[in-house]
Amino acid sequence: MSEMVKYFWTAATNDGTRIGLTSEGQDELGTIKFAKLPDVGDKVTKGDNLVSVEADKAVSDIQSPVTGTVTAVNPALTDDFAPLNGRDTQAAWFVDVRED
């Protein structure tokens, strides 16, 4: 597995897994200016690229920890990536995935 694994957290949701950015990931990447997220309905595969982020210190790909279908994308990230740069790691989530 890539060292990027330490950059994300997972949490159980009603229908799958929520994937977010850890405070360690925030510190390592610096201020995130852009994130390319999958769309609802997209299929994701464990180990494949899930999210690409552009930040002060690096442009990085974060691999998916699960295989499944994206059921939600954080609506707070539509126009602003501030939730990925804040101290509230629970707000710093990317997507929810229903595992197949």
C-alpha positions in Angstrom: 0.0 0.0 0.0 1.0 3.6 -0.6 2.1 6.0 2.1 -1.0 7.9 1.2 -3.0 5.4 3.4 -2.1 7.5 6.5 -3.8 10.5 4.8 -7.3 9.2 5.0 -9.8 7.9 7.5 -12.8 5.7 7.1 -16.0 5.5 9.1 -19.1 3.2 8.8 -22.2 4.9 7.4 -25.7 3.5 7.1 -25.0 2.0 3.7 -21.2 1.8 3.5 -18.0 3.7 4.2 -17.2 7.4 4.5 -13.7 8.3 3.4 -12.1 11.5 4.6 -8.8 13.4 5.1 -6.8 13.0 8.3 -5.2 15.8 10.2 -1.8 14.2 9.3 -2.8 14.3 5.7 -3.8 18.0 6.0 -0.4 18.8 7.6 1.6 16.9 5.1 -0.2 18.3 2.0 -0.6 21.9 3.2 -3.6 24.0 2.1 -5.7 22.1 -0.4 -6.7 24.3 -3.3 -8.4 21.8 -5.5 -9.7 18.2 -5.3 -10.9 16.1 -8.2 -13.7 13.9 -6.7 -15.6 11.0 -8.3 -19.3 11.4 -9.0 -22.2 9.7 -7.4 -22.7 6.4 -9.2 -19.1 6.0 -10.1 -17.5 2.6 -9.3 -14.3 2.6 -7.3 -11.8 -0.2 -6.7 -9.7 -0.7 -3.7 -6.1 0.5 -4.4 -7.1 2.6 -7.4 -7.1 6.4 -7.5 -10.1 7.8 -5.6 -9.3 11.5 -5.2 -6.6 13.8 -6.6 -5.7 16.8 -4.5 -3.7 19.8 -5.4 -2.2 21.5 -2.4 0.6 23.9 -1.4 3.1 21.2 -0.8 2.1 18.5 -3.3 -0.2 17.1 -5.9 -1.3 13.7 -4.6 -3.6 10.9 -5.5 -5.4 9.2 -2.7 -6.2 5.5 -3.2 -9.6 4.0 -2.4 -9.6 1.8 0.7 -12.7 0.0 -0.5 -14.4 -1.4 -3.7 -17.9 -0.2 -4.4 -20.2 2.5 -5.7 -20.0 6.2 -4.7 -23.3 7.1 -3.0 -22.5 10.6 -1.8 -19.9 13.4 -2.4 -19.4 16.0 0.3 -21.6 18.9 -0.9 -19.4 21.3 1.1 -16.6 20.7 -1.5 -18.7 21.8 -4.5 -17.4 25.4 -4.5 -14.9 25.5 -1.6 -12.2 23.2 -0.2 -12.0 24.9 3.2 -13.5 21.8 5.0 -10.4 19.9 3.9 -8.1 22.5 5.4 -9.9 22.9 8.8 -9.2 21.2 12.1 -12.6 19.4 12.1 -11.5 16.1 10.4 -15.2 14.9 10.5 -16.0 17.7 8.1 -13.1 16.8 5.9 -14.7 13.9 4.1 -14.6 13.2 0.4 -17.2 10.5 -0.4 -19.4 7.7 0.8 -19.0 4.4 -0.8 -21.4 1.4 -0.7 -19.2 -1.6 -0.8 -20.0 -4.2 -3.5 
